Amino acid sequence: MSSQSAKLVDAGNMLREVTHLVEVLSMATSDIDNERQQNALQTICNIVDDRIVSINALLDAARNAPAG
């Protein structure tokens, strides 16, 4: 495995960890009694989820790019 491939694998693994952390945070928001705070945290989780999708697309494109 090339150094570039290893970096892409590492980045994918870190992104999966972030995905799991956001899922935990999203689940924890349901335990917050203050609706305003709950909505704020859920909005942040949604934004992070959107960014994760974008980063995954970039990683996929980098993985599929011709070596050179």
Backbone as numpy.savetxt, mean C-alpha at the origin, in Angstrom:
# Nx Ny Nz CAx CAy CAz Cx Cy Cz
19.07 -13.87 -9.60 18.21 -12.69 -9.60 19.11 -11.46 -9.60
18.80 -10.54 -10.50 19.60 -9.32 -10.59 19.31 -8.42 -9.40
20.19 -7.46 -9.23 20.01 -6.49 -8.14 18.71 -5.71 -8.33
18.41 -5.36 -9.57 17.18 -4.62 -9.87 15.95 -5.47 -9.54
15.99 -6.75 -9.91 14.87 -7.65 -9.61 14.69 -7.81 -8.11
15.79 -7.93 -7.40 15.72 -8.07 -5.95 15.10 -6.83 -5.31
15.44 -5.66 -5.84 14.87 -4.42 -5.31 13.37 -4.35 -5.58
12.95 -4.82 -6.75 11.53 -4.84 -7.05 10.77 -5.80 -6.14
11.37 -6.94 -5.86 10.75 -7.91 -4.94 10.66 -7.29 -3.54
11.73 -6.66 -3.10 11.73 -6.01 -1.78 10.65 -4.92 -1.71
10.55 -4.12 -2.76 9.55 -3.06 -2.79 8.14 -3.64 -2.73
7.91 -4.72 -3.48 6.61 -5.38 -3.44 6.28 -5.92 -2.06
7.27 -6.50 -1.42 7.06 -7.03 -0.06 6.74 -5.92 0.93
7.45 -4.81 0.83 7.20 -3.69 1.74 5.81 -3.11 1.48
5.41 -3.06 0.23 4.10 -2.53 -0.09 2.99 -3.43 0.46
3.20 -4.74 0.42 2.22 -5.67 1.02 2.14 -5.44 2.53
3.27 -5.19 3.17 3.25 -4.91 4.62 2.44 -3.65 4.90
2.64 -2.62 4.08 1.89 -1.37 4.26 0.40 -1.63 4.04
0.08 -2.45 3.06 -1.32 -2.79 2.80 -1.95 -3.43 4.03
-1.24 -4.35 4.66 -1.78 -5.02 5.86 -1.91 -4.02 7.02
-0.96 -3.12 7.16 -1.05 -2.12 8.22 -2.25 -1.20 8.03
-2.51 -0.82 6.78 -3.67 0.03 6.50 -4.96 -0.72 6.78
-5.00 -2.01 6.46 -6.18 -2.81 6.77 -6.45 -2.84 8.27
-5.40 -3.00 9.06 -5.54 -3.02 10.52 -6.04 -1.66 11.01
-5.46 -0.60 10.49 -5.89 0.75 10.88 -7.35 0.98 10.50
-7.71 0.53 9.32 -9.10 0.69 8.88 -10.06 -0.07 9.80
-9.69 -1.28 10.19 -10.53 -2.04 11.11 -10.61 -1.36 12.47
-9.51 -0.79 12.91 -9.47 -0.15 14.23 -10.33 1.11 14.27
-10.54 1.75 13.13 -11.35 2.97 13.14 -12.78 2.70 13.59
-13.24 1.49 13.40 -14.62 1.18 13.81 -14.79 1.23 15.32
-13.70 1.16 16.06 -13.77 1.21 17.53 -13.75 2.63 18.07
-13.60 3.60 17.19 -13.56 5.00 17.62 -14.99 5.51 17.71
-15.33 6.09 18.86 -16.70 6.57 19.08 -16.99 7.89 18.39
-15.98 8.71 18.21 -16.17 10.02 17.59 -16.25 9.86 16.07
-17.43 10.15 15.52 -17.66 9.93 14.08 -16.73 10.78 13.21
-16.46 11.99 13.63 -15.57 12.87 12.86 -14.17 12.29 12.77
-13.66 11.81 13.89 -12.34 11.18 13.90 -12.34 9.89 13.09
-13.40 9.13 13.23 -13.52 7.88 12.48 -13.50 8.15 10.98
-14.26 9.14 10.53 -14.30 9.49 9.12 -12.96 9.99 8.61
-12.28 10.77 9.44 -10.97 11.29 9.04 -9.97 10.15 8.84
-9.93 9.23 9.77 -9.00 8.10 9.64 -9.38 7.20 8.46
-10.66 6.99 8.24 -11.08 6.16 7.12 -10.73 6.82 5.79
-10.85 8.15 5.74 -10.47 8.87 4.53 -8.99 8.70 4.25
-8.17 8.79 5.28 -6.72 8.58 5.11 -6.46 7.16 4.62
-7.13 6.19 5.20 -6.95 4.80 4.76 -7.32 4.64 3.29
-8.39 5.28 2.87 -8.81 5.21 1.47 -7.78 5.84 0.54
-7.23 6.96 0.95 -6.20 7.62 0.14 -4.97 6.72 0.02
-4.56 6.13 1.13 -3.40 5.24 1.11 -3.68 4.03 0.22
-4.88 3.49 0.30 -5.25 2.36 -0.57 -5.11 2.74 -2.04
-5.57 3.95 -2.39 -5.44 4.41 -3.77 -3.97 4.52 -4.18
-3.14 5.02 -3.29 -1.71 5.15 -3.59 -1.06 3.77 -3.75
-1.49 2.82 -2.95 -0.96 1.45 -3.04 -1.27 0.87 -4.42
-2.48 1.09 -4.91 -2.85 0.60 -6.24 -1.93 1.23 -7.29
-1.69 2.53 -7.18 -0.82 3.22 -8.14 0.61 2.69 -8.08
1.11 2.49 -6.88 2.48 2.00 -6.72 2.59 0.57 -7.25
1.58 -0.25 -7.00 1.59 -1.61 -7.55 1.65 -1.59 -9.07
0.93 -0.67 -9.68 0.96 -0.56 -11.14 2.35 -0.18 -11.62
2.99 0.74 -10.91 4.36 1.13 -11.28 5.33 -0.03 -11.12
5.18 -0.78 -10.04 6.05 -1.94 -9.82 5.83 -3.00 -10.90
4.58 -3.23 -11.27 4.28 -4.19 -12.33 4.91 -3.77 -13.64
4.83 -2.48 -13.95 5.43 -1.97 -15.18 6.95 -2.14 -15.14
7.55 -1.89 -14.00 9.01 -2.05 -13.87 9.41 -3.52 -13.99
8.60 -4.40 -13.42 8.90 -5.84 -13.52 8.80 -6.34 -14.96
7.89 -5.77 -15.72 7.65 -6.22 -17.08 8.49 -5.48 -18.13
9.23 -4.49 -17.68 10.07 -3.73 -18.61 11.24 -4.59 -19.06
11.64 -4.44 -20.31 12.78 -5.23 -20.79 14.05 -4.88 -20.01
14.83 -5.89 -19.72 16.09 -5.67 -18.99 17.05 -4.91 -19.88
17.77 -4.04 -19.25 18.73 -3.33 -20.08 19.49 -2.40 -19.34
